[in-house]
Amino acid sequence: MNEQPALVKSLKLHQVVFMGLAWMTPMIFFTVYGVAFEAAGGMMAAAYVTAFIAIFFTAYSYSRMVKAYPTSGSAYTYTKKAIHPKVGFLVGWALLMDYIFSPIIAVLTFGIFMNTEFPAIPIFVWIIVMNVVLAIVNIVGIKSAARVSGISVLVQIGFILLFCTLIVKDVIIGDTGTSSLFSLAPFFGDHVAFGAVFSGAALICFCFLGFDAVTTMAEETIDAKKTIPKAIFLIVLIAASMYIAISYLTQIAYPDFTFTNPDNAAYSLVQLVGGNMLSSLFIMVLMVATFTQGVSSVTSVSRFLYALGRESILPEKFFTSLHPKYKTPVANILFVAAVSLSAVFINLDTAVMFVSFGALTAFTFVNLSVIAHYYVKLKKRSLKETFLYLIFPLIGAGFIGWLLTLLDKHTLMYGVTWVIVGFIYLAFRKSWSSFKEDKLEVPAESLAQRKTM
């Protein structure tokens, strides 16, 4: 008799929060600064507040569903259980696209940054090195990944605090021409174009992606039903506080800031605030942030593949195998590393396109799953429950669904094509009737109790 290894519950609240923030990458504020500034018509603070409100409703829905189903399947599990297995598969397949391409974005971005600093070394070399390191860190165990993520997040937050402190100093001593740190102008300017603010918010929503990824770690989290919901809200609140603070201070201190190239606008802003020394530090921190985003994204996708393998959507023997010592899905991690090597051939725009479609599709259906599970199935329909389980998730689904329609036609076309490929795959893999079997009724912990002859 041999016990099958199982995922180990070892993560505490602070570790889950760090993993989510590392996946989100707080430094992403600077990565999208120029594009977001143009989209929001310069009203960055108002746009971030609007985006936070929209994301808050979806974060709430995730917190409700992880309480109901604390497993690694995330949006796939929630939709399958609450709505229908076929819809669950559609969401899971779309979400797979999001998770698979997230590590590709991390290694590709890392390669681009390192090649900029060391032009003599080709990008593909950095991509290969990055993949190997990410695989090793994740195979050794999720605790090591959490430690690496924690250090990176603290470094990023430290840089953001330094950046904000330098701006405050300039305002106080009068170097910026602004006499006060307090103003409503960043939120309610003289000529606020609300259309631009909403357009900026639609783009800025992607800066919050990462709070949802921690739901894939539910089976490795201590007391997941309490810990994961707390982590989700902490991640969103911490990120919103940083993004809004930076936006507010930069608008207060440099209301006339302009740039010619949105791709490097943040670099110009950093130079304006702290000169060459701060801009050099900025590049270093950005590279560290990209690395740890890769660590967290590989952790998330390997656990999601584990959940799909356990459901027999993917080959079960391969995708549910765990390392006997480290208790990590080593086969999945190596699979992700192999797929991520395609970063050598894929451009960044293509990868971001797939992530956007997968994430927004999942967000929409998680909101709808709250309604289906709590309001329809469990009939929680008091006045308070109507707001919690119908009105709130409807607002979240409506806003995120609207953002999904704003994606360009090529993104929607490729996304729908991916879903069609998924249905074709499923038709060959198993029949719909067998797919309806409710395997996730068995708690994750019971995996360790399965015996093999």
C-alpha positions as a LaTeX table, in Angstrom:
\begin{tabular}{lrrr}
\hline
Residue & $x$ (\AA) & $y$ (\AA) & $z$ (\AA) \\
\hline
Met1 & 0.00 & 0.00 & 0.00 \\
Asn2 & 1.34 & 3.47 & $-0.98$ \\
Glu3 & $-0.06$ & 6.81 & $-0.06$ \\
Gln4 & $-0.46$ & 9.26 & $-2.91$ \\
Pro5 & 1.23 & 12.58 & $-2.06$ \\
Ala6 & $-1.08$ & 15.54 & $-1.52$ \\
Leu7 & $-0.69$ & 19.30 & $-1.47$ \\
Val8 & 0.39 & 20.46 & 1.98 \\
Lys9 & $-1.47$ & 23.19 & 3.87 \\
Ser10 & 1.37 & 25.47 & 4.97 \\
Leu11 & 0.62 & 29.02 & 3.81 \\
Lys12 & $-0.40$ & 31.69 & 6.31 \\
Leu13 & $-2.26$ & 34.94 & 5.61 \\
His14 & 0.80 & 37.13 & 5.11 \\
Gln15 & 2.37 & 34.60 & 2.75 \\
Val16 & $-0.76$ & 34.42 & 0.60 \\
Val17 & $-0.94$ & 38.22 & 0.49 \\
Phe18 & 2.68 & 38.47 & $-0.61$ \\
Met19 & 2.12 & 35.85 & $-3.32$ \\
Gly20 & $-0.87$ & 37.76 & $-4.65$ \\
Leu21 & 0.93 & 41.10 & $-4.59$ \\
Ala22 & 3.95 & 39.55 & $-6.30$ \\
Trp23 & 1.70 & 38.18 & $-9.06$ \\
Met24 & 0.04 & 41.59 & $-9.34$ \\
Thr25 & 3.41 & 43.38 & $-9.26$ \\
Pro26 & 2.91 & 46.82 & $-7.61$ \\
Met27 & 5.50 & 48.26 & $-10.03$ \\
Ile28 & 3.02 & 47.66 & $-12.85$ \\
Phe29 & 1.80 & 51.19 & $-12.08$ \\
Phe30 & 4.94 & 52.48 & $-13.77$ \\
Thr31 & 4.81 & 49.93 & $-16.59$ \\
Val32 & 1.43 & 51.19 & $-17.84$ \\
Tyr33 & 1.79 & 54.79 & $-16.66$ \\
Gly34 & 2.08 & 56.46 & $-20.07$ \\
Val35 & $-0.73$ & 54.53 & $-21.74$ \\
Ala36 & $-3.02$ & 54.91 & $-18.71$ \\
Phe37 & $-2.24$ & 58.64 & $-18.45$ \\
Glu38 & $-3.30$ & 59.20 & $-22.06$ \\
Ala39 & $-6.41$ & 57.02 & $-21.73$ \\
Ala40 & $-7.54$ & 58.85 & $-18.56$ \\
Gly41 & $-6.82$ & 62.28 & $-19.96$ \\
Gly42 & $-4.33$ & 62.86 & $-17.15$ \\
Met43 & $-6.92$ & 62.12 & $-14.42$ \\
Met44 & $-5.04$ & 59.10 & $-13.10$ \\
Ala45 & $-6.19$ & 59.35 & $-9.48$ \\
Ala46 & $-9.87$ & 59.48 & $-10.49$ \\
Ala47 & $-9.36$ & 56.57 & $-12.89$ \\
Tyr48 & $-7.71$ & 54.43 & $-10.21$ \\
Val49 & $-10.51$ & 55.14 & $-7.73$ \\
Thr50 & $-13.06$ & 54.12 & $-10.39$ \\
Ala51 & $-11.13$ & 50.94 & $-11.21$ \\
Phe52 & $-10.84$ & 50.07 & $-7.53$ \\
Ile53 & $-14.60$ & 50.35 & $-7.06$ \\
Ala54 & $-15.21$ & 48.05 & $-10.03$ \\
Ile55 & $-12.61$ & 45.48 & $-8.92$ \\
Phe56 & $-13.90$ & 45.57 & $-5.34$ \\
Phe57 & $-17.20$ & 43.99 & $-6.40$ \\
Thr58 & $-15.41$ & 41.17 & $-8.24$ \\
Ala59 & $-13.05$ & 40.66 & $-5.29$ \\
Tyr60 & $-16.11$ & 40.35 & $-3.08$ \\
Ser61 & $-17.51$ & 37.65 & $-5.38$ \\
Tyr62 & $-14.24$ & 35.71 & $-5.27$ \\
Ser63 & $-14.25$ & 35.89 & $-1.47$ \\
Arg64 & $-17.78$ & 34.44 & $-1.36$ \\
Met65 & $-17.03$ & 31.60 & $-3.77$ \\
Val66 & $-13.77$ & 30.51 & $-2.15$ \\
Lys67 & $-15.72$ & 30.11 & 1.09 \\
Ala68 & $-18.11$ & 27.78 & $-0.71$ \\
Tyr69 & $-15.43$ & 25.84 & $-2.63$ \\
Pro70 & $-11.91$ & 26.16 & $-1.14$ \\
Thr71 & $-10.13$ & 24.19 & $-3.87$ \\
Ser72 & $-7.43$ & 24.93 & $-6.45$ \\
Gly73 & $-9.85$ & 25.20 & $-9.38$ \\
Ser74 & $-10.66$ & 28.89 & $-8.85$ \\
Ala75 & $-13.16$ & 30.32 & $-11.38$ \\
Tyr76 & $-13.46$ & 26.96 & $-13.15$ \\
Thr77 & $-14.66$ & 25.20 & $-9.98$ \\
Tyr78 & $-16.97$ & 28.04 & $-8.95$ \\
Thr79 & $-18.72$ & 28.16 & $-12.32$ \\
Lys80 & $-18.97$ & 24.41 & $-12.69$ \\
Lys81 & $-20.49$ & 23.98 & $-9.24$ \\
Ala82 & $-22.75$ & 27.02 & $-9.24$ \\
Ile83 & $-23.95$ & 27.23 & $-12.84$ \\
His84 & $-23.26$ & 24.16 & $-15.01$ \\
Pro85 & $-20.37$ & 21.81 & $-15.85$ \\
Lys86 & $-20.33$ & 22.89 & $-19.51$ \\
Val87 & $-20.15$ & 26.56 & $-18.56$ \\
Gly88 & $-17.49$ & 25.67 & $-16.01$ \\
Phe89 & $-15.40$ & 24.04 & $-18.68$ \\
Leu90 & $-15.74$ & 27.10 & $-20.92$ \\
Val91 & $-14.55$ & 29.37 & $-18.10$ \\
Gly92 & $-11.77$ & 26.99 & $-17.09$ \\
Trp93 & $-10.49$ & 26.75 & $-20.62$ \\
Ala94 & $-10.52$ & 30.55 & $-21.01$ \\
Leu95 & $-8.82$ & 30.94 & $-17.62$ \\
Leu96 & $-6.19$ & 28.42 & $-18.66$ \\
Met97 & $-5.21$ & 30.83 & $-21.42$ \\
Asp98 & $-4.79$ & 33.60 & $-18.84$ \\
Tyr99 & $-2.66$ & 31.48 & $-16.50$ \\
Ile100 & $-0.53$ & 29.86 & $-19.23$ \\
Phe101 & 0.41 & 33.18 & $-20.80$ \\
Ser102 & 1.14 & 34.98 & $-17.52$ \\
Pro103 & 4.55 & 33.26 & $-17.03$ \\
Ile104 & 5.29 & 33.94 & $-20.70$ \\
Ile105 & 4.75 & 37.67 & $-20.09$ \\
Ala106 & 7.03 & 37.53 & $-17.03$ \\
Val107 & 9.95 & 35.78 & $-18.74$ \\
Leu108 & 9.60 & 37.85 & $-21.90$ \\
Thr109 & 9.54 & 41.14 & $-19.98$ \\
Phe110 & 12.53 & 40.00 & $-17.92$ \\
Gly111 & 14.40 & 39.15 & $-21.10$ \\
Ile112 & 13.64 & 42.55 & $-22.60$ \\
Phe113 & 14.82 & 44.44 & $-19.49$ \\
Met114 & 18.01 & 42.39 & $-19.12$ \\
Asn115 & 18.82 & 42.74 & $-22.81$ \\
Thr116 & 18.45 & 46.51 & $-22.43$ \\
Glu117 & 21.00 & 46.49 & $-19.60$ \\
Phe118 & 23.29 & 43.91 & $-21.25$ \\
Pro119 & 22.81 & 44.23 & $-25.04$ \\
Ala120 & 25.56 & 41.71 & $-25.81$ \\
Ile121 & 23.48 & 38.86 & $-24.35$ \\
Pro122 & 20.48 & 37.90 & $-26.56$ \\
Ile123 & 16.94 & 37.96 & $-25.14$ \\
Phe124 & 16.47 & 34.21 & $-25.64$ \\
Val125 & 19.36 & 33.48 & $-23.24$ \\
Trp126 & 17.67 & 35.45 & $-20.47$ \\
Ile127 & 14.36 & 33.71 & $-21.23$ \\
Ile128 & 15.96 & 30.27 & $-20.84$ \\
Val129 & 17.78 & 31.24 & $-17.64$ \\
Met130 & 14.62 & 32.75 & $-16.19$ \\
Asn131 & 12.60 & 29.61 & $-16.95$ \\
Val132 & 15.14 & 27.34 & $-15.26$ \\
Val133 & 15.28 & 29.47 & $-12.11$ \\
Leu134 & 11.49 & 29.78 & $-11.89$ \\
Ala135 & 11.12 & 26.01 & $-12.21$ \\
Ile136 & 13.66 & 25.31 & $-9.48$ \\
Val137 & 12.14 & 27.81 & $-7.02$ \\
Asn138 & 8.65 & 26.37 & $-7.56$ \\
Ile139 & 9.73 & 22.71 & $-7.37$ \\
Val140 & 11.51 & 23.23 & $-4.04$ \\
Gly141 & 8.18 & 24.25 & $-2.56$ \\
Ile142 & 5.51 & 26.88 & $-2.28$ \\
Lys143 & 7.04 & 28.19 & 0.95 \\
Ser144 & 10.23 & 29.08 & $-0.91$ \\
Ala145 & 8.12 & 30.79 & $-3.58$ \\
Ala146 & 6.29 & 32.70 & $-0.85$ \\
Arg147 & 9.58 & 33.84 & 0.72 \\
Val148 & 10.91 & 35.08 & $-2.62$ \\
Ser149 & 7.61 & 36.85 & $-3.32$ \\
Gly150 & 7.63 & 38.47 & 0.10 \\
Ile151 & 11.10 & 39.94 & $-0.37$ \\
Ser152 & 10.21 & 41.26 & $-3.83$ \\
Val153 & 6.97 & 42.87 & $-2.66$ \\
Leu154 & 8.78 & 44.59 & 0.22 \\
Val155 & 11.41 & 45.90 & $-2.21$ \\
Gln156 & 8.71 & 47.24 & $-4.54$ \\
Ile157 & 6.76 & 48.85 & $-1.72$ \\
Gly158 & 10.02 & 50.34 & $-0.44$ \\
Phe159 & 10.70 & 51.93 & $-3.83$ \\
Ile160 & 7.16 & 53.29 & $-4.05$ \\
Leu161 & 7.46 & 54.79 & $-0.55$ \\
Leu162 & 10.80 & 56.38 & $-1.50$ \\
Phe163 & 9.27 & 57.75 & $-4.70$ \\
Cys164 & 6.32 & 59.25 & $-2.82$ \\
Thr165 & 8.58 & 60.64 & $-0.08$ \\
Leu166 & 10.72 & 62.48 & $-2.64$ \\
Ile167 & 7.60 & 64.01 & $-4.18$ \\
Val168 & 6.31 & 65.12 & $-0.77$ \\
Lys169 & 9.72 & 66.66 & $-0.02$ \\
Asp170 & 9.67 & 68.59 & $-3.29$ \\
Val171 & 6.16 & 69.89 & $-2.58$ \\
Ile172 & 7.00 & 70.94 & 1.00 \\
Ile173 & 10.19 & 72.82 & 0.08 \\
Gly174 & 8.48 & 74.36 & $-2.93$ \\
Asp175 & 10.52 & 72.83 & $-5.76$ \\
Thr176 & 7.42 & 71.90 & $-7.74$ \\
Gly177 & 5.57 & 75.17 & $-7.60$ \\
Thr178 & 2.79 & 73.59 & $-5.54$ \\
Ser179 & 2.16 & 74.97 & $-2.06$ \\
Ser180 & $-0.14$ & 72.31 & $-0.59$ \\
Leu181 & $-0.30$ & 68.53 & $-0.38$ \\
Phe182 & $-4.09$ & 68.63 & $-0.13$ \\
Ser183 & $-6.32$ & 69.21 & $-3.12$ \\
Leu184 & $-9.42$ & 67.74 & $-4.75$ \\
Ala185 & $-8.14$ & 68.63 & $-8.21$ \\
Pro186 & $-6.78$ & 65.11 & $-8.96$ \\
Phe187 & $-10.31$ & 63.75 & $-8.42$ \\
Phe188 & $-12.50$ & 66.66 & $-9.49$ \\
Gly189 & $-10.60$ & 68.84 & $-11.93$ \\
Asp190 & $-12.03$ & 71.95 & $-13.51$ \\
His191 & $-12.82$ & 70.15 & $-16.74$ \\
Val192 & $-13.13$ & 66.47 & $-15.93$ \\
Ala193 & $-13.87$ & 64.31 & $-18.95$ \\
Phe194 & $-15.76$ & 61.42 & $-17.37$ \\
Gly195 & $-15.53$ & 59.43 & $-20.58$ \\
Ala196 & $-11.74$ & 59.60 & $-20.38$ \\
Val197 & $-11.78$ & 58.65 & $-16.69$ \\
Phe198 & $-13.84$ & 55.53 & $-17.44$ \\
Ser199 & $-11.62$ & 54.67 & $-20.41$ \\
Gly200 & $-8.60$ & 54.98 & $-18.16$ \\
Ala201 & $-10.29$ & 52.85 & $-15.50$ \\
Ala202 & $-11.00$ & 50.14 & $-18.08$ \\
Leu203 & $-7.29$ & 49.90 & $-18.82$ \\
Ile204 & $-6.18$ & 50.35 & $-15.22$ \\
Cys205 & $-8.29$ & 47.39 & $-14.04$ \\
Phe206 & $-5.54$ & 45.14 & $-15.34$ \\
Cys207 & $-3.18$ & 46.57 & $-12.71$ \\
Phe208 & $-5.27$ & 44.73 & $-10.11$ \\
Leu209 & $-4.99$ & 41.28 & $-11.69$ \\
Gly210 & $-3.44$ & 38.96 & $-9.11$ \\
Phe211 & $-5.93$ & 39.05 & $-6.27$ \\
Asp212 & $-7.79$ & 36.23 & $-8.03$ \\
Ala213 & $-4.70$ & 34.07 & $-8.46$ \\
Val214 & $-4.44$ & 33.35 & $-4.73$ \\
Thr215 & $-7.63$ & 31.28 & $-4.93$ \\
Thr216 & $-5.57$ & 28.62 & $-6.75$ \\
Met217 & $-3.55$ & 28.20 & $-3.53$ \\
Ala218 & $-6.57$ & 27.32 & $-1.38$ \\
Glu219 & $-5.49$ & 23.70 & $-0.87$ \\
Glu220 & $-2.08$ & 24.82 & 0.41 \\
Thr221 & $-3.44$ & 27.51 & 2.72 \\
Ile222 & $-4.17$ & 27.03 & 6.41 \\
Asp223 & $-7.89$ & 27.57 & 7.09 \\
Ala224 & $-8.48$ & 28.59 & 3.48 \\
Lys225 & $-12.15$ & 29.55 & 3.97 \\
Lys226 & $-11.08$ & 32.39 & 6.27 \\
Thr227 & $-7.56$ & 33.13 & 5.06 \\
Ile228 & $-8.15$ & 33.43 & 1.29 \\
Pro229 & $-11.08$ & 35.92 & 1.53 \\
Lys230 & $-9.03$ & 38.10 & 3.92 \\
Ala231 & $-6.05$ & 37.90 & 1.57 \\
Ile232 & $-8.17$ & 38.90 & $-1.43$ \\
Phe233 & $-9.40$ & 42.10 & 0.22 \\
Leu234 & $-5.98$ & 42.95 & 1.67 \\
Ile235 & $-4.34$ & 42.57 & $-1.74$ \\
Val236 & $-6.90$ & 44.82 & $-3.45$ \\
Leu237 & $-6.81$ & 47.43 & $-0.66$ \\
Ile238 & $-2.99$ & 47.54 & $-0.50$ \\
Ala239 & $-2.70$ & 47.84 & $-4.28$ \\
Ala240 & $-5.39$ & 50.53 & $-4.49$ \\
Ser241 & $-3.74$ & 52.54 & $-1.71$ \\
Met242 & $-0.39$ & 52.52 & $-3.51$ \\
Tyr243 & $-1.79$ & 53.27 & $-6.97$ \\
Ile244 & $-4.06$ & 56.10 & $-5.80$ \\
Ala245 & $-1.34$ & 57.63 & $-3.60$ \\
Ile246 & 1.23 & 57.74 & $-6.43$ \\
Ser247 & $-1.34$ & 59.11 & $-8.89$ \\
Tyr248 & $-2.50$ & 61.78 & $-6.44$ \\
Leu249 & 0.97 & 62.97 & $-5.51$ \\
Thr250 & 2.28 & 63.09 & $-9.07$ \\
Gln251 & $-0.76$ & 65.11 & $-10.19$ \\
Ile252 & $-0.36$ & 67.49 & $-7.25$ \\
Ala253 & 3.38 & 67.99 & $-7.72$ \\
Tyr254 & 3.63 & 67.90 & $-11.52$ \\
Pro255 & 0.27 & 68.96 & $-12.99$ \\
Asp256 & 1.94 & 70.02 & $-16.25$ \\
Phe257 & 4.04 & 66.85 & $-16.72$ \\
Thr258 & 4.22 & 65.84 & $-20.37$ \\
Phe259 & 5.96 & 63.14 & $-22.36$ \\
Thr260 & 6.45 & 62.17 & $-26.00$ \\
Asn261 & 6.58 & 58.38 & $-25.75$ \\
Pro262 & 4.04 & 56.63 & $-23.48$ \\
Asp263 & 6.20 & 53.48 & $-23.33$ \\
Asn264 & 8.93 & 55.23 & $-21.35$ \\
Ala265 & 6.83 & 57.95 & $-19.71$ \\
Ala266 & 7.33 & 56.42 & $-16.26$ \\
Tyr267 & 11.10 & 56.49 & $-16.70$ \\
Ser268 & 10.89 & 60.22 & $-17.52$ \\
Leu269 & 8.70 & 60.77 & $-14.46$ \\
Val270 & 11.12 & 58.90 & $-12.19$ \\
Gln271 & 14.02 & 60.97 & $-13.56$ \\
Leu272 & 12.05 & 64.14 & $-12.88$ \\
Val273 & 11.47 & 63.08 & $-9.27$ \\
Gly274 & 14.87 & 61.62 & $-8.38$ \\
Gly275 & 17.35 & 62.05 & $-11.22$ \\
Asn276 & 19.63 & 59.38 & $-12.64$ \\
Met277 & 20.23 & 57.64 & $-9.32$ \\
Leu278 & 16.52 & 56.99 & $-8.73$ \\
Ser279 & 16.00 & 55.96 & $-12.37$ \\
Ser280 & 18.83 & 53.38 & $-12.08$ \\
Leu281 & 17.24 & 52.02 & $-8.91$ \\
Phe282 & 13.91 & 52.00 & $-10.74$ \\
Ile283 & 15.27 & 49.67 & $-13.44$ \\
Met284 & 16.74 & 47.29 & $-10.85$ \\
Val285 & 13.52 & 47.09 & $-8.83$ \\
Leu286 & 11.50 & 46.60 & $-12.00$ \\
Met287 & 13.63 & 43.58 & $-12.95$ \\
Val288 & 13.23 & 42.04 & $-9.48$ \\
Ala289 & 9.47 & 42.62 & $-9.67$ \\
Thr290 & 9.26 & 40.91 & $-13.05$ \\
Phe291 & 11.18 & 37.90 & $-11.74$ \\
Thr292 & 8.91 & 37.39 & $-8.75$ \\
Gln293 & 5.82 & 37.88 & $-10.86$ \\
Gly294 & 7.12 & 34.88 & $-12.80$ \\
Val295 & 7.51 & 32.88 & $-9.58$ \\
Ser296 & 3.94 & 33.59 & $-8.51$ \\
Ser297 & 2.42 & 33.02 & $-11.95$ \\
Val298 & 4.13 & 29.62 & $-12.31$ \\
Thr299 & 2.83 & 28.70 & $-8.84$ \\
Ser300 & $-0.71$ & 29.63 & $-9.83$ \\
Val301 & $-0.81$ & 27.93 & $-13.21$ \\
Ser302 & 0.77 & 24.71 & $-11.91$ \\
Arg303 & $-1.94$ & 24.46 & $-9.23$ \\
Phe304 & $-4.66$ & 25.23 & $-11.74$ \\
Leu305 & $-3.37$ & 22.47 & $-14.04$ \\
Tyr306 & $-3.40$ & 20.19 & $-10.99$ \\
Ala307 & $-7.09$ & 20.92 & $-10.47$ \\
Leu308 & $-7.90$ & 20.29 & $-14.16$ \\
Gly309 & $-5.95$ & 17.03 & $-14.05$ \\
Arg310 & $-7.85$ & 15.88 & $-10.97$ \\
Glu311 & $-11.06$ & 16.52 & $-12.91$ \\
Ser312 & $-9.68$ & 14.43 & $-15.83$ \\
Ile313 & $-10.04$ & 17.39 & $-18.17$ \\
Leu314 & $-6.29$ & 17.06 & $-18.63$ \\
Pro315 & $-4.49$ & 13.67 & $-18.40$ \\
Glu316 & $-4.87$ & 12.82 & $-14.72$ \\
Lys317 & $-1.75$ & 10.69 & $-14.23$ \\
Phe318 & 0.56 & 13.44 & $-15.46$ \\
Phe319 & $-1.06$ & 16.59 & $-14.12$ \\
Thr320 & $-1.87$ & 15.30 & $-10.61$ \\
Ser321 & 1.55 & 13.84 & $-9.89$ \\
Leu322 & 3.32 & 15.41 & $-6.91$ \\
His323 & 6.95 & 15.29 & $-5.89$ \\
Pro324 & 7.27 & 12.74 & $-3.04$ \\
Lys325 & 9.55 & 15.03 & $-0.98$ \\
Tyr326 & 8.50 & 18.61 & $-1.81$ \\
Lys327 & 4.78 & 17.84 & $-2.37$ \\
Thr328 & 4.70 & 20.16 & $-5.39$ \\
Pro329 & 3.23 & 19.40 & $-8.86$ \\
Val330 & 6.66 & 19.04 & $-10.45$ \\
Ala331 & 5.35 & 17.70 & $-13.79$ \\
Asn332 & 3.09 & 20.75 & $-14.14$ \\
Ile333 & 5.93 & 23.12 & $-13.28$ \\
Leu334 & 8.19 & 21.56 & $-15.91$ \\
Phe335 & 5.33 & 21.65 & $-18.43$ \\
Val336 & 4.82 & 25.38 & $-17.77$ \\
Ala337 & 8.57 & 25.98 & $-18.12$ \\
Ala338 & 8.55 & 24.20 & $-21.50$ \\
Val339 & 5.55 & 26.20 & $-22.74$ \\
Ser340 & 7.10 & 29.44 & $-21.49$ \\
Leu341 & 10.05 & 28.89 & $-23.81$ \\
Ser342 & 7.66 & 30.01 & $-26.56$ \\
Ala343 & 8.38 & 33.53 & $-25.25$ \\
Val344 & 11.32 & 33.38 & $-27.65$ \\
Phe345 & 8.85 & 33.54 & $-30.56$ \\
Ile346 & 5.82 & 35.41 & $-29.08$ \\
Asn347 & 5.60 & 39.18 & $-28.80$ \\
Leu348 & 4.37 & 40.91 & $-25.66$ \\
Asp349 & 1.18 & 42.27 & $-27.24$ \\
Thr350 & 0.00 & 38.77 & $-28.18$ \\
Ala351 & 0.61 & 37.40 & $-24.69$ \\
Val352 & $-1.20$ & 40.32 & $-23.03$ \\
Met353 & $-4.11$ & 39.84 & $-25.44$ \\
Phe354 & $-4.67$ & 36.25 & $-24.30$ \\
Val355 & $-4.34$ & 37.13 & $-20.62$ \\
Ser356 & $-6.90$ & 39.92 & $-20.96$ \\
Phe357 & $-9.52$ & 37.71 & $-22.57$ \\
Gly358 & $-9.07$ & 34.88 & $-20.07$ \\
Ala359 & $-9.10$ & 37.10 & $-16.99$ \\
Leu360 & $-12.16$ & 39.15 & $-17.92$ \\
Thr361 & $-14.11$ & 36.06 & $-18.94$ \\
Ala362 & $-13.36$ & 34.43 & $-15.59$ \\
Phe363 & $-14.20$ & 37.58 & $-13.62$ \\
Thr364 & $-17.58$ & 37.90 & $-15.32$ \\
Phe365 & $-18.60$ & 34.32 & $-14.54$ \\
Val366 & $-17.35$ & 34.39 & $-10.94$ \\
Asn367 & $-19.74$ & 37.27 & $-10.30$ \\
Leu368 & $-22.57$ & 35.33 & $-11.94$ \\
Ser369 & $-21.62$ & 32.23 & $-9.90$ \\
Val370 & $-22.32$ & 34.10 & $-6.67$ \\
Ile371 & $-25.87$ & 34.77 & $-7.86$ \\
Ala372 & $-26.37$ & 31.18 & $-9.01$ \\
His373 & $-24.98$ & 29.61 & $-5.84$ \\
Tyr374 & $-26.25$ & 31.84 & $-3.05$ \\
Tyr375 & $-29.31$ & 33.62 & $-4.47$ \\
Val376 & $-30.73$ & 30.88 & $-6.69$ \\
Lys377 & $-29.63$ & 27.55 & $-5.18$ \\
Leu378 & $-29.37$ & 28.45 & $-1.49$ \\
Lys379 & $-32.27$ & 30.94 & $-1.76$ \\
Lys380 & $-30.58$ & 33.62 & 0.35 \\
Arg381 & $-33.08$ & 36.37 & $-0.48$ \\
Ser382 & $-33.56$ & 38.60 & 2.54 \\
Leu383 & $-33.10$ & 42.32 & 1.90 \\
Lys384 & $-29.48$ & 42.21 & 3.05 \\
Glu385 & $-28.79$ & 38.97 & 1.18 \\
Thr386 & $-30.36$ & 40.39 & $-1.99$ \\
Phe387 & $-27.77$ & 43.15 & $-1.94$ \\
Leu388 & $-24.91$ & 40.76 & $-1.09$ \\
Tyr389 & $-25.78$ & 37.92 & $-3.44$ \\
Leu390 & $-27.65$ & 39.62 & $-6.30$ \\
Ile391 & $-27.05$ & 43.38 & $-6.56$ \\
Phe392 & $-23.32$ & 43.43 & $-5.76$ \\
Pro393 & $-22.33$ & 40.57 & $-8.09$ \\
Leu394 & $-24.58$ & 41.98 & $-10.83$ \\
Ile395 & $-22.68$ & 45.27 & $-10.64$ \\
Gly396 & $-19.39$ & 43.37 & $-10.84$ \\
Ala397 & $-20.53$ & 41.21 & $-13.75$ \\
Gly398 & $-21.95$ & 44.18 & $-15.62$ \\
Phe399 & $-18.82$ & 46.30 & $-15.35$ \\
Ile400 & $-16.36$ & 43.50 & $-16.11$ \\
Gly401 & $-18.56$ & 42.21 & $-18.93$ \\
Trp402 & $-18.56$ & 45.71 & $-20.40$ \\
Leu403 & $-14.75$ & 45.76 & $-20.26$ \\
Leu404 & $-14.69$ & 42.43 & $-22.07$ \\
Thr405 & $-16.64$ & 43.96 & $-24.97$ \\
Leu406 & $-14.10$ & 46.79 & $-25.17$ \\
Leu407 & $-11.32$ & 44.40 & $-26.21$ \\
Asp408 & $-10.38$ & 44.78 & $-29.87$ \\
Lys409 & $-11.99$ & 42.48 & $-32.42$ \\
His410 & $-8.80$ & 40.46 & $-32.97$ \\
Thr411 & $-8.55$ & 39.66 & $-29.27$ \\
Leu412 & $-12.19$ & 38.56 & $-29.16$ \\
Met413 & $-11.75$ & 36.48 & $-32.31$ \\
Tyr414 & $-8.67$ & 34.65 & $-30.97$ \\
Gly415 & $-10.34$ & 34.19 & $-27.59$ \\
Val416 & $-13.46$ & 32.65 & $-29.08$ \\
Thr417 & $-11.28$ & 30.45 & $-31.29$ \\
Trp418 & $-9.46$ & 29.22 & $-28.19$ \\
Val419 & $-12.76$ & 28.30 & $-26.55$ \\
Ile420 & $-13.90$ & 26.42 & $-29.70$ \\
Val421 & $-10.63$ & 24.47 & $-29.65$ \\
Gly422 & $-11.39$ & 23.61 & $-26.04$ \\
Phe423 & $-14.79$ & 22.16 & $-26.90$ \\
Ile424 & $-13.24$ & 20.10 & $-29.69$ \\
Tyr425 & $-10.60$ & 18.82 & $-27.28$ \\
Leu426 & $-13.21$ & 17.92 & $-24.70$ \\
Ala427 & $-15.26$ & 16.03 & $-27.29$ \\
Phe428 & $-12.28$ & 13.74 & $-27.87$ \\
Arg429 & $-11.24$ & 13.59 & $-24.23$ \\
Lys430 & $-14.52$ & 12.56 & $-22.64$ \\
Ser431 & $-18.26$ & 12.74 & $-23.11$ \\
Trp432 & $-20.39$ & 15.47 & $-21.54$ \\
Ser433 & $-22.17$ & 12.91 & $-19.41$ \\
Ser434 & $-19.00$ & 11.76 & $-17.67$ \\
Phe435 & $-17.93$ & 15.37 & $-17.30$ \\
Lys436 & $-21.00$ & 16.01 & $-15.17$ \\
Glu437 & $-19.66$ & 13.75 & $-12.43$ \\
Asp438 & $-19.15$ & 15.86 & $-9.35$ \\
Lys439 & $-15.65$ & 14.78 & $-8.37$ \\
Leu440 & $-14.90$ & 17.87 & $-6.34$ \\
Glu441 & $-17.40$ & 16.79 & $-3.69$ \\
Val442 & $-14.44$ & 14.86 & $-2.26$ \\
Pro443 & $-12.33$ & 17.27 & $-0.17$ \\
Ala444 & $-8.81$ & 17.88 & $-1.36$ \\
Glu445 & $-7.42$ & 16.44 & 1.88 \\
Ser446 & $-8.88$ & 13.06 & 1.02 \\
Leu447 & $-6.43$ & 12.70 & $-1.84$ \\
Ala448 & $-3.82$ & 11.72 & 0.69 \\
Gln449 & $-6.07$ & 8.91 & 1.86 \\
Arg450 & $-6.38$ & 7.23 & $-1.54$ \\
Lys451 & $-4.53$ & 3.93 & $-1.66$ \\
Thr452 & $-2.92$ & 2.22 & $-4.60$ \\
Met453 & $-2.08$ & $-1.41$ & $-4.80$ \\
\hline
\end{tabular}
